[in-house]
Amino acid sequence: MRKVAALLAAVIVLAAAGPAAAASAPPGIWANPSDSVRVAFRRCGEAICGTVIWANAKAEADARRGGTDRLVGTMLFRDFVEEDAHRWSGEVYIPDIGQSLSGTITQIDARTLVGEGCVFAGFGCKSQTWKRLK
């Protein structure tokens, strides 16, 4: 379940910074619910990408157990594109399990995103609320 939570967190952050969302959810720094991981989002071509810029010791250790040697600098969110006014979809890398999964992000307001994702075909679904720091 921890891995699914990490996945959802990544999805939420990445979608928030999408190019079509530039006006409503500009690129910036977002924190997961426990503030154990912070991601900087930026435009990457026609999409939005998010890279870890800070992680606490526990998040780093969890990532190492999943096969990711260094969490800071890892691109967690890739190719998030706008589906509609406040919703994006893309690929999220889950360092705890060393896998990439598809997910969605929905912007609730200028400082809040909800990410949702499923480990496999509608099973193991989770969601997380992320907060914008900058």
Sequence and secondary structure as in RCSB ss.txt:
>XXXX:A:sequence
MRKVAALLAAVIVLAAAGPAAAASAPPGIWANPSDSVRVAFRRCGEAICGTVIWANAKAEADARRGGTDRLVGTM
LFRDFVEEDAHRWSGEVYIPDIGQSLSGTITQIDARTLVGEGCVFAGFGCKSQTWKRLK
>XXXX:A:secstr
 HHHHHHHHHHHHHHHT STTTTTS S EEE TTSSEEEEEEEETTEEEEEEEEE HHHHHHHHHTT S  TT E
EEEEEEEEETTEEEEEEEETTTTEEEEEEEEEEETTEEEEEE SBTTBS EEEEEEE  
